[in-house]
Amino acid sequence: MARVRFIGPEPVTVPELGGREIQPDEVVTVPDERYDGYVCQTTTWEAVEEPASEDRYDGERGPETVALTGTAAVFPKKTAAKPATKEG
């Protein structure tokens, strides 16, 4: 598990961490897969210890992708409606 420091100005309750109140300058343990979600909030959290897991997205390898198989859908081309004309 990774660790981050809360650098906000006043205590906050973090539901993901069991709903406990986190105090300013407190170091907490967060799930490895959620580490990036904390440290990207640079005005609220500060990195202390990165996760040891290789499973997290670090921006280098790219996000996981899903291979799709089968035929592609083909949709007919639609044209814009012609504007109404005045009679008379």
C-alpha distances in whole Angstrom, upper triangle without the diagonal:
4,7,10,14,16,19,22,25,25,22,21,20,17,17,14,12,15,18,18,19,17,20,21,19,16,13,10,6,6,5,5,9,10,9,12,14,13,14,17,18,20,22,19,16,15,12,11,9,8,6,7,8,12,12,11,15,15,19,20,21,21,20,21,25,27,30,33,36,40,42,42,43,46,47,51,52,52,55,55,58,61,62,65,68,71,74,77
4,7,11,13,16,19,22,22,20,19,19,16,17,14,13,16,18,17,18,16,18,18,16,14,10,8,6,5,6,5,9,9,6,10,12,10,11,14,15,16,18,16,12,11,9,8,5,5,4,8,9,12,13,11,14,14,17,19,20,20,20,21,25,27,31,34,37,40,43,42,43,46,47,51,51,52,54,54,57,60,61,63,67,69,73,76
4,7,10,13,16,19,19,17,17,17,14,16,14,12,15,17,16,16,13,15,15,12,10,7,6,4,6,9,9,12,11,8,11,12,10,10,14,14,14,16,14,10,9,7,5,5,7,8,11,13,16,16,14,16,16,19,21,22,23,22,24,28,30,34,37,40,43,46,45,46,49,49,53,53,54,55,55,58,61,62,64,68,70,73,76
4,7,9,12,15,16,15,14,15,13,16,14,12,16,16,15,15,11,12,12,10,8,6,6,7,7,10,11,13,11,8,10,11,8,7,11,11,11,12,10,6,6,5,5,7,8,10,14,15,18,18,15,17,16,19,21,23,23,23,25,28,31,34,37,41,44,46,45,46,48,49,52,52,52,54,54,57,59,60,62,66,68,71,74
4,6,9,12,13,12,12,14,13,16,15,13,17,17,15,13,10,10,8,6,6,4,6,9,10,14,15,17,14,11,13,13,9,9,12,11,11,11,8,6,5,6,6,9,12,14,17,19,22,22,19,20,19,22,24,26,26,26,28,31,34,38,40,44,47,49,48,49,51,51,54,54,54,56,55,58,61,61,63,66,69,72,75
4,6,9,10,9,9,11,11,14,14,13,16,15,13,11,7,7,6,5,6,6,8,11,11,15,16,18,15,13,14,13,9,10,12,10,10,9,6,5,7,9,10,13,15,17,20,22,24,24,21,22,21,23,26,28,27,27,29,32,35,39,41,45,48,49,48,48,51,51,54,53,53,55,54,56,59,59,61,64,67,70,73
4,7,9,10,11,14,14,17,17,16,19,18,16,13,10,9,6,5,8,9,11,14,15,18,19,21,17,15,16,15,11,11,13,10,9,7,5,5,7,10,12,15,17,19,23,24,26,26,23,23,22,24,27,29,29,28,31,34,37,41,43,46,49,51,49,50,52,52,55,54,54,55,54,56,59,59,61,64,66,70,72
4,6,7,8,12,13,16,17,16,19,17,15,12,10,8,6,8,10,12,13,16,17,20,21,22,18,17,17,16,12,13,14,10,10,7,5,7,10,13,15,18,20,22,26,27,29,28,25,25,24,25,28,31,30,29,32,35,37,41,43,47,50,51,49,49,51,51,54,53,53,54,53,55,57,57,59,62,64,68,70
4,7,9,13,15,18,20,19,21,18,17,13,11,9,6,9,11,14,16,19,20,23,25,26,22,21,21,19,16,16,17,14,13,10,9,11,13,17,18,21,23,26,29,30,32,32,29,29,28,29,32,35,34,33,36,39,41,45,47,50,53,54,52,52,55,54,56,56,55,56,55,57,59,58,61,64,65,69,71
4,7,10,13,16,18,17,18,16,14,10,9,7,6,10,11,14,15,19,19,23,25,26,22,21,22,20,17,18,19,16,16,13,10,13,15,18,19,22,24,26,30,31,33,32,29,30,29,31,34,36,35,34,36,39,41,45,47,51,53,55,53,53,55,54,57,56,56,57,56,57,60,59,61,64,66,69,72
4,7,10,13,15,14,15,12,10,6,5,4,6,10,9,13,13,16,17,20,23,24,20,20,21,19,16,17,19,16,17,14,11,13,15,18,19,21,23,24,28,29,31,31,28,29,28,30,33,35,34,33,35,38,40,44,46,49,52,53,52,52,54,54,57,56,56,57,56,58,60,60,62,65,67,70,73
4,6,10,12,11,12,9,8,5,5,7,8,12,11,13,12,15,15,18,21,21,18,18,19,16,14,16,17,14,16,14,10,12,15,18,19,21,22,23,27,27,30,28,25,26,26,28,32,33,32,30,32,35,37,41,42,46,48,50,48,48,51,50,53,53,52,54,53,55,57,57,59,62,64,67,70
4,6,9,8,9,6,5,4,6,9,11,14,12,14,12,14,14,17,20,20,17,17,19,16,14,17,18,16,18,16,13,14,17,19,20,21,22,23,26,26,29,27,25,26,26,28,32,33,31,29,31,34,35,39,41,44,47,48,47,47,49,49,52,52,52,53,52,54,57,57,59,62,64,67,70
4,6,5,7,5,6,7,7,11,13,15,13,13,11,12,11,13,16,16,13,14,16,13,11,15,16,14,16,16,12,12,15,17,18,19,20,19,23,23,25,23,21,22,23,25,28,29,28,26,27,30,32,35,37,41,43,45,44,44,47,46,49,50,49,51,50,52,55,55,57,61,63,66,69
4,5,5,4,7,9,10,14,16,18,16,16,13,13,12,13,16,16,13,15,17,14,13,17,18,16,19,19,16,15,19,19,20,21,21,20,24,23,25,23,21,22,24,26,29,30,28,26,27,29,30,34,36,39,41,43,42,42,45,45,48,48,48,50,49,51,54,54,56,60,62,65,68
4,6,7,9,11,12,15,17,18,16,15,12,11,9,9,13,12,10,12,14,12,11,15,16,15,18,19,15,14,17,17,18,18,18,17,20,19,22,19,17,19,21,23,26,26,25,23,23,26,27,31,33,36,39,41,40,40,43,43,46,47,47,49,49,51,54,54,57,60,62,65,69
4,6,6,9,9,13,15,16,13,12,9,8,7,9,13,13,11,12,15,13,12,15,17,16,19,19,15,14,16,16,17,17,17,16,19,19,22,20,18,20,22,24,27,28,27,25,25,29,30,34,36,39,42,44,43,44,47,47,50,51,51,53,52,55,58,58,60,64,66,69,72
4,5,9,11,14,17,18,15,15,12,11,11,12,16,16,14,16,19,17,15,19,21,20,22,22,18,17,20,20,20,20,21,20,22,22,25,23,21,24,25,28,31,31,30,28,28,31,32,36,37,40,43,45,45,45,48,48,51,52,52,54,54,56,59,59,61,65,67,70,73
4,7,9,13,16,18,15,15,13,13,13,15,18,18,16,17,20,17,16,19,21,19,21,21,17,17,20,21,21,22,23,22,25,25,27,25,24,25,27,29,32,33,31,29,30,33,34,37,39,42,45,47,46,46,49,48,52,52,52,54,53,55,58,58,60,64,66,69,72
4,6,10,13,15,12,13,11,12,13,15,19,20,17,18,20,18,16,19,21,19,21,20,16,16,18,20,19,21,22,22,25,25,28,26,25,26,27,30,33,34,33,31,32,35,36,40,42,45,48,50,49,49,52,52,55,55,55,57,56,58,61,61,63,66,68,72,75
4,7,10,12,10,12,11,13,14,17,20,21,18,18,21,18,16,18,20,18,19,18,14,14,17,19,19,21,22,23,26,27,29,28,26,27,28,30,33,34,34,32,33,36,38,42,44,47,50,52,50,50,53,53,56,56,56,57,56,58,61,61,63,66,68,71,74
4,7,9,7,9,8,11,12,16,18,20,17,16,18,16,13,15,18,15,16,15,11,11,14,15,15,17,19,20,23,25,27,26,24,25,26,28,31,32,32,30,32,35,37,41,43,46,49,51,50,50,53,53,56,56,55,57,56,58,61,61,63,66,68,72,75
4,6,5,9,10,13,15,19,21,23,20,18,20,19,15,17,19,16,17,15,12,12,14,16,16,18,21,22,25,27,30,29,26,28,27,30,32,34,34,33,35,38,40,44,46,49,52,54,53,53,56,55,58,58,58,59,58,60,63,63,65,68,70,73,76
4,5,9,11,15,16,20,22,23,20,18,20,18,15,15,18,15,14,12,9,10,11,14,14,18,20,22,25,27,29,29,26,27,26,28,31,33,33,32,34,38,40,44,46,50,53,54,53,53,55,55,58,58,57,59,58,60,62,62,64,67,69,73,75
4,7,10,13,15,19,20,22,19,17,19,18,14,14,17,15,14,12,10,9,9,12,11,15,17,20,23,25,27,28,25,26,25,27,29,32,32,31,34,37,40,43,46,49,53,54,53,53,56,56,59,58,58,60,59,61,64,64,66,69,71,75,77
4,6,10,12,16,18,20,18,16,18,17,14,14,17,16,15,14,11,10,10,12,11,13,16,18,21,23,26,26,23,25,24,27,29,31,31,30,32,36,38,42,45,48,51,53,52,53,55,55,58,58,58,60,59,62,64,64,67,70,72,75,78
4,7,10,13,15,17,15,13,16,16,12,13,16,15,15,15,12,9,9,9,8,10,13,14,17,19,22,23,20,22,21,24,26,28,29,28,30,33,36,39,42,45,49,51,50,51,53,54,57,57,57,59,58,61,64,64,66,70,72,75,78
4,6,10,12,15,13,11,14,14,11,12,16,15,16,16,13,10,11,10,9,10,12,13,16,17,20,20,18,20,20,23,26,27,27,26,27,31,33,37,39,43,46,48,47,48,51,51,55,55,55,57,57,59,62,62,65,68,70,74,77
4,7,9,12,10,9,13,13,11,12,16,16,17,18,15,12,12,11,10,9,10,10,13,14,17,17,15,18,18,22,24,25,25,24,25,28,31,34,37,40,43,46,45,46,49,50,53,53,54,56,56,58,62,62,64,68,70,74,77
4,6,8,7,6,10,10,9,11,14,14,16,17,14,11,12,11,11,10,10,9,12,13,15,15,13,15,16,19,21,22,22,20,21,25,27,31,33,37,40,42,41,42,45,46,49,50,50,52,52,55,58,58,61,64,67,70,73
4,6,5,6,10,10,10,12,15,16,18,20,17,14,15,13,13,12,10,8,11,10,13,11,10,13,15,18,20,20,20,18,19,22,24,27,30,33,36,39,38,39,43,43,47,48,48,51,51,53,57,57,60,63,66,69,72
4,5,5,8,10,10,12,14,16,17,20,18,15,15,12,13,10,8,5,8,7,9,8,7,10,11,15,16,16,17,15,16,20,22,25,28,32,35,37,37,38,41,42,46,46,47,50,50,53,56,57,60,63,66,69,72
4,6,7,8,10,12,13,15,18,20,18,16,16,14,15,13,11,8,10,8,10,7,5,8,10,13,15,15,14,12,13,17,19,22,25,28,32,34,33,35,38,39,42,43,44,46,46,49,52,53,56,60,62,65,69
4,6,5,7,9,10,12,15,17,15,12,14,12,14,13,11,10,13,11,13,11,8,10,11,14,17,17,16,14,15,19,21,25,27,30,34,36,35,36,39,39,43,43,44,46,46,48,52,52,55,58,61,64,67
4,5,5,6,9,11,12,15,13,10,10,9,10,9,8,7,11,11,12,11,8,10,10,13,15,16,16,15,17,20,23,27,29,33,36,38,37,38,41,42,45,45,46,48,48,51,54,54,57,60,63,66,69
4,5,5,6,9,11,14,13,10,11,9,12,12,9,10,13,12,13,12,8,8,8,10,13,14,14,13,15,19,22,25,28,31,34,36,35,36,39,39,42,42,43,45,45,48,51,51,54,57,60,63,66
4,6,6,7,10,13,11,10,11,11,14,14,12,12,16,15,16,14,11,10,11,12,16,17,16,14,16,20,22,26,28,32,35,36,35,35,38,38,41,41,42,43,43,46,49,49,52,55,58,61,64
4,6,6,8,10,8,6,8,8,11,12,11,12,16,16,17,16,13,13,13,15,18,19,19,18,20,23,26,29,32,35,38,40,38,39,42,42,45,45,45,47,46,49,52,52,55,58,60,64,67
4,5,6,9,8,5,6,6,9,11,10,12,15,16,17,17,13,13,11,13,16,18,18,18,20,24,27,30,33,36,39,41,39,40,43,43,46,46,46,47,47,50,53,53,56,59,61,65,68
4,5,9,9,8,9,9,13,14,13,14,18,18,18,17,14,12,11,12,15,17,16,16,19,22,25,29,31,35,38,39,37,38,40,40,43,42,43,44,44,46,49,49,52,55,58,61,64
4,6,6,6,8,10,14,16,15,17,20,21,21,20,17,16,15,16,19,21,20,19,22,25,28,32,34,37,40,41,39,40,42,42,45,44,44,45,44,47,50,50,52,55,58,61,64
4,5,6,6,9,13,15,15,17,21,22,22,22,19,18,16,16,19,22,21,22,25,28,31,34,36,40,43,44,42,43,45,45,47,46,46,48,47,50,52,52,55,58,60,63,66
4,6,8,12,14,17,18,20,24,25,26,25,22,21,20,20,23,26,25,25,28,31,34,37,39,43,46,47,45,45,47,46,49,48,48,49,48,50,53,52,55,58,60,64,66
4,7,10,13,16,17,19,22,23,25,24,21,20,19,21,24,26,25,25,27,30,33,37,39,42,45,46,45,45,47,47,50,49,49,50,49,51,54,54,56,59,61,65,68
4,7,9,12,13,15,19,20,21,21,18,18,17,19,21,24,23,23,25,29,31,35,37,41,44,46,44,45,47,47,50,49,49,51,50,53,55,55,58,61,63,67,70
4,6,9,11,14,17,19,20,21,17,18,16,18,20,23,23,23,26,29,32,36,38,42,45,47,45,46,48,49,52,51,51,53,52,55,57,58,60,63,66,69,72
4,6,7,10,13,15,17,18,15,15,14,16,18,20,21,21,24,27,30,34,37,40,43,45,44,45,48,48,51,51,51,53,53,56,58,59,61,65,67,71,73
4,7,10,13,15,17,19,16,18,16,19,20,22,23,24,26,29,32,36,39,42,46,48,47,48,51,51,54,54,55,56,56,59,62,62,65,68,71,74,77
4,7,9,12,14,16,14,16,14,18,19,20,22,22,24,27,30,34,37,40,44,46,45,46,49,50,53,53,54,56,56,59,62,63,66,69,71,75,78
4,6,9,11,12,10,12,11,14,15,17,18,18,20,24,27,30,33,36,40,42,41,43,46,47,50,50,51,53,53,56,59,60,63,66,69,72,75
4,5,8,9,8,11,11,14,15,16,17,17,18,22,25,28,31,34,38,40,39,41,44,45,49,49,50,52,53,56,59,60,63,66,69,72,75
4,7,9,9,12,12,16,16,16,18,18,19,22,25,28,31,34,38,40,40,42,45,46,50,50,52,54,55,58,61,62,65,68,71,74,78
4,5,7,10,11,14,15,14,16,15,15,19,21,24,27,30,34,37,36,39,42,43,47,47,49,51,52,55,58,59,62,66,69,72,75
4,6,8,9,12,12,11,13,13,13,16,19,21,25,28,31,34,34,36,39,41,44,45,47,49,50,53,56,58,61,64,67,70,73
4,7,9,12,12,11,12,10,10,14,16,19,22,25,29,31,31,33,36,38,41,42,44,46,47,50,53,55,58,61,64,67,71
4,6,9,11,10,10,9,10,14,17,20,23,26,30,32,31,33,36,37,41,41,43,45,46,49,52,53,56,59,62,65,69
4,6,8,7,7,6,8,12,15,18,21,25,28,30,29,31,34,35,38,38,40,42,43,46,49,50,53,56,59,62,66
4,5,7,8,9,11,15,18,21,24,28,31,33,32,34,36,37,40,40,41,43,44,47,50,51,54,57,60,64,67
4,6,6,8,11,14,17,20,23,26,30,31,30,31,34,35,38,37,39,40,41,44,47,48,51,54,57,61,64
4,6,9,12,14,18,20,23,26,30,31,30,32,34,36,39,38,40,42,43,46,49,50,53,56,60,63,66
4,7,9,11,15,17,20,23,27,28,27,30,32,34,37,37,39,41,42,45,48,50,53,56,59,62,66
4,7,9,12,15,18,21,24,26,25,27,29,30,34,34,35,37,38,42,45,46,49,52,56,59,62
4,6,10,13,16,19,23,24,23,25,28,29,32,33,34,36,37,41,44,45,48,51,55,58,61
4,7,10,13,16,20,22,21,23,26,28,32,32,34,37,38,41,44,46,49,52,55,58,62
4,7,10,13,16,18,18,20,23,25,28,29,31,34,35,38,42,43,47,50,53,56,59
4,6,10,13,16,15,18,21,23,26,28,30,33,34,38,41,43,46,49,53,55,59
4,7,10,13,13,16,19,21,25,27,29,32,34,37,41,43,46,49,53,55,59
4,7,9,10,12,16,18,22,24,26,29,32,35,38,40,43,46,50,52,56
4,7,9,12,15,18,22,24,26,30,32,35,39,41,44,47,51,53,56
4,7,9,13,16,19,22,25,28,31,33,37,40,42,45,49,51,54
4,6,9,13,16,18,21,25,28,30,33,36,39,42,46,48,51
4,6,10,13,15,18,22,24,27,30,33,36,39,43,45,48
4,6,10,13,15,19,21,24,27,30,33,36,39,41,45
4,7,9,12,16,19,21,24,28,30,33,37,39,42
4,6,9,12,15,18,21,24,27,30,33,35,39
4,6,10,13,15,18,21,24,27,30,32,36
4,7,10,13,15,19,22,24,28,30,33
4,7,9,12,15,18,21,25,27,30
4,6,9,12,15,18,21,24,27
4,6,9,12,15,19,21,24
4,6,9,12,16,18,21
4,6,9,13,15,18
4,6,10,13,16
4,7,9,13
4,6,10
4,6
4
